[in-house]
Every structure is written in structure tokens, then in C-alpha cells.
Amino acid sequence: MKKISNENAEYNGNEEDEFVEEIELMDFMDHLFRTPTLGSTHSAGKKIMEVIRNICKSSSSPNKIGFDEDFYYHSRARYSGVAPYVSAQMLKAPVGVTGPGRYNHPGRSHYYFANTQHGAIEEVRKHLKNEQEIQTIKIKPVNPIVILDLSIR
């Protein structure tokens, strides 16, 4: 079983490096099953969040992937004949229109973006209804964008 070590997100086989025990992980999995959006309130979740914060703060972590584009694109469906979204609306996750997706749970919005206009449009197009059209905005990041890579190498 893969464990989580205190130093990074991988277990190197030393028992003393383990900081989340198997019983705690099992309890954490049960907690997530019952309350999937409250993982960070569990003791194991708090430890995992601390590891993630440390990885994000590290300047040399191999678990971080940076984005170096000058601009990104965000698209959103809107009904034809309705006024376009204003910039402030396009720069925030949509409210009240979420359903289950790859990342978001029902009722919890997240902001999706792409590094190409085509990519942003195609991501929305697959969910488009007949009476809807797509609006796209070009956005410039204010801060560096980093994604945490949790894949097994």
C-alpha cells in the first residue's frame, strides 16, 4: 500500500517516514465517502494538505508543473439573444449551473480555462444546448499558475 511520507508525496519504504498510518487512511476514506467535500477537516486530510502546501512552496519540487503562457482562454455557454456576460462574470466560476463533472461535485463551481481559444470552446461545446452559443474571454494571469502533479512516476 502506498503511504504518504512527511517529506514529499511518495513513500520511500522507511516506516519512520510514514506519517499517516493505514488505519487513519481507512478512516479518511470513510470520511470522504460520507462527506466528499470536507476532506480537509479530517486529521489525515489536514496532513495531506500540509504536504501539498509544502510542495507548492518548494521551488524545486518535481511534483509541480508550471504554466508559462502569457494568456489563457475561458469559454461559457449562454442562451442566444441574452446579453453577453460582462468581464467580471467571465472571470469567476459560474454560479448555480454546476453538475457532476471531472472535477466539480454538483453545486460546486470551478473555473476551467485552456491555453488555446479552440480548447476552451471545445470544452464547452460538448455540453451546449441547441438554443445556446459560446462566449470566450482571453485572460492574462495575475500570478504564476502551478498545477500539482500527483501521478505515479
JOBELHU-V954055 format. One line per field, one symbol per residue. ss: DSSP state (~ for helix, > for strand, _ for the rest). phi: phi as a letter, one per 30 degrees, with the letter a starting at -180 (. if undefined). psi: psi as a letter, one per 20 degrees, with the letter a starting at -180 (. if undefined). A space follows every 10 residues. Layout:
ss->???
phi->???
psi->???
//
This chain:
ss->____>_____ ____~~~>__ _~~~~~~~~~ ~~~~____~~ ~_~~~~~~~~ ~~~~~~~___ ___>>>>___ _>>>>>>>>_ ______~~~~ __________ __________ ___>__~~~~ ~~~~~_____ _>>>>>>>>_ ____>>>>__ ___
phi->.dcccddadb ccjdedddbb dedddddddd edddbdcced cdeddddddd ddeddddddb dddcbcccdd bbbbcbdbde icedddeedd cbddcibcbd bdbddeibdb ccbbdbdedd ddddedcdce ccbccbbcbc ddbecbcccc ddc
psi->pprprhgajq pjiphiipio qghhgghggg ghghmhjkhi iqghhggghg ggghghhpij pijppqpkqh qrqpqqqqpq iqqqqrghhi jqqqpjkqrp ahgqqpioqq oqrriqgggg ghhhhijprh jqrppqqpqp qhrqppqpoj qp.
//
